[in-house]
Amino acid sequence: MMNAVAQSPKLRLHGYAVSNYFNVAHAALLESGANFEIVERRASQDAEFLRISPMGKIPVLETTQGWIAETVAILGYIEDCYPGLSPTDPFLRARERQLINLVQVYIELPMRSLYPGVFMGSTNTSAAIDAARQTLDRSTAALRSLAQPQPYLAGRTVGQADLFTFYCLDLAERVSRHVYDRSLLHELGLNEWAQLMTQRQSSKIVLDAFAQAFSAYLMDKKATYSVRSSDQDMSRLPPELPSVRG
């Protein structure tokens, strides 16, 4: 989409490019054509940061009226101010939110529970690995039935569901392959869709920022995961990958 929006007040997106949620919001702002700038900032429990983000999380959007935290709320604000990334039909918009909720709660969160042993230099218990697998088995089946790209998830044009799913699956795919030797993109039949998404100008900008920040993050955390040319990520997608359930 990458619309050009004439002379509107500048928004400021606070966050850090390692965060998939920050990347969702960053991509949505790029696609909307909003006038904005990035302020690099980490999540924090400091009192000052909690005043603008009550849970201490990123991203946070700074507007002329105040601060907005939580990614889904930020997406809603962007769509209200710069329409075009969500369907206008109430039913289709509700279906878009259904898909976003499924990805967030039943795919992203279980995979996030395994971040310590993959990205943070710690270990994951066998119980945590088994629990995440059980949820993942159900959620991939559910998402496979909902996500039918045409060529995008909401139809002919890119939408919020595409952005949310794309950046959540980027890290989820890495975790799943590292822990289970299992490709979520292949199981979901979304390889071609992911290739299409990587070609968007917004994706090139966001993924480039992510790649630079992520490498430094992994080194700092002494993570067992390392970025190699053979790893699956959204910037290097082969046509098909084997699916191996752990």
N, C-alpha and C positions, 0 to 999 in steps of 0.2 A: 504494500500500500504506500508507505513512505510519503504521505501527503505533505504538502507545503501549507502551513497554517499562517496566515498573515498576522503580524504584530499582536501577539498576545503576551500576557505577563509571563515572565520566565519562571518555570518550575525548577526545583532543585531536588534531585534524587540522591539520597544519602545511602551509602552501602558499600559493598565490596564484591568484586567480580567473581570470587570463588563461590558465592552464594547463588544457587540456582534460582531462588526467589527474587533476588536482586536482578538477576539476568532476565527473568520474565518481565519485570517492570521496566527495565532498561529497553528491552526489545519492543514492548508495547508503546513506549514513548517515541521511539524511533519510527515505528510503523505509523503512528498517529500524526506525525509531523509537528508535534508540540514543540514549543520553544522551551528548552530545558538545559540544565547542566548537571554534571555528576560531581558529587562531593564524596570522596573516598572516606569511609567511616566503618569501623568494626562494630559488631554487636557488643553491648556493654550493660552491666548492671549498676553503673554509676548513677547517682541521683539525678545529675544533669541530663543524662541520656534518657532515663526513665520518664522524665517530664514530657518528652516528645514521642517516645515509644514505650508504652506502659509495661510491655513484657521484655523490653531491652533487646528487641530483635531488629534485624534489617530485612528488607528495605524500609525506609521512611521517606515519604514525599512531603517536601516543604512547599506550601502554596501561599498565596497572598492572604488567605483566610486562616491559615494555621497548618498543623501537621496531621498527616494521615499515615498510620501504621497498618500492617497486615496486607499482604500482597493482593488478596482478592478485593479488599476495599480500595486499594490503589487502582486496580484494573477497572473497577466500577466508576471511579472518579474520572479516569482517563476517557472511558467510553462516553460518559455523560458530557464531558467538555469537548471531546473530539470524536464524534460518532464515526463508526465504520468498521470496528473490529468485532462487533457482536451482531447477531441477527436482529432485525426489527420485529419480527414475528414473536409474540410472547411464548408460544410453544417451543419454537426453535431455540430461543434464548434460554429457556428453562432446560432444554436438553443439553445445551452447551455447558451450563452450570453443573448439570448432573455429571457430565464427563470430567470437568475440572475437579469436582469434589471426589470422584472415584480415584482419579490419579493422585490427588493430594493425600487422601486418608488411607487408601488401600495399596498404593504402590510406593509413593515417595516416603511416607512415614516408616513403613517396615524396612525399607532399604536404608533410611537414615539411622535406624537403630543399630545398623552394622558399620556406620562410619568409623567408630573408634578403632576397630580392628583392621580397617582398610586404609583410611586416610589420616588417622591421628596417632599412629605409632603405638596403639594399645592392642588389646586382644578382644575377640568376641567369644562368648561362651557358646557351647554346643546348644544350650537351651535357646539362646537368642537367635542363633542361626536356624534352628528348627522352627521356631515360632514365626520368623519372618518368611520362611519357605512356605509354611502352611497358608499364610495370608496371601502370599504372592501367587500360589497355585490358583486360588479362587479369583483374585483380582485380575490376573491376566486373562482368564476365561471371560470375565465380565467385560473387560475393556475390549477384547477382541470382538465381542458382539456389538459394541457401541461404536468403535472407531472404524469407520469405513470410508477412507479418503476418496474425494471426488473432485479434484485431487487432494483438497485440504479436508480437514475433519468436519468443517461446517459447510462444505460445498466447493464452489469454484474459486472463492477468495479466501485468503488467510484470515484467521480470526483468533480471538483470545484463547480458545481451546487449543489451537495449534501451538501458540507460544508457550502456554502453560505446560502442555504435554511434552513438547520438545525439550525444554530446559530441565524439567524434572526427570525425563527419561535419560538425559545425558549422563547424570551422575548415577541414576539407578542402574543403567546398563553397565557402567564401569563396576559397580559393586556386585551386581549379579554375576558378571563374568569372572570376577576375581574370587568370589566366595563359592559360587555354584558351577562355574564353567558353563554358564547358561545365558544365551542371548535373548533378552526380552524383545528387542526389535524384531528378531526373526519369528519368535513365537506369536507376536502380535500382528505379523504381516505388515510391518510399518517401515521396512527398509527403504522402499522407493519414496514414501512420504518424507522420511528423514533426509534423504538425499535432496529432495525438492526444497525442504526447509533450509538446508545448509547453503543453498544457492542464493537465498535472499540477502540483500545488502545489509539489513539489520542483523542477520545472523553472523555475517562476516565480521562486523564490528564487535558484536558481543562476544563471539567465540574467540576472537583474537585477544581481547582484554582478559577473558577467562584463562586462556592458555598461559599467558604471562604470569598472572597472579597464582594460578594453581600449581605451577612448577615450584615457585618459591614457597608456597604453603606446604607442599609435601616435604620439601627439604627441611623446613623449619620443624615440622612434626616428626621427622625421621620415620615416615610412613613406610609400611611394607609394600604399598602400591607404588608403582613408578610409571611415568608416562613413557611408553615405548611406541615405536612405529607400528608394532603389531597389535597394540591395544585398540579396542573398539571405542571410538568416540564420535561425536557428531560432525567432526571436521574431516574424518577419514572413514568413509562407509563403503565397504565392498558390496557388490550386488546381493549376495546372500551369505549367511553365516549359519553354521550348524547349531542346532539347539540340543543341549545336553542337560537334562534335569539331574540335579544333585540329589 
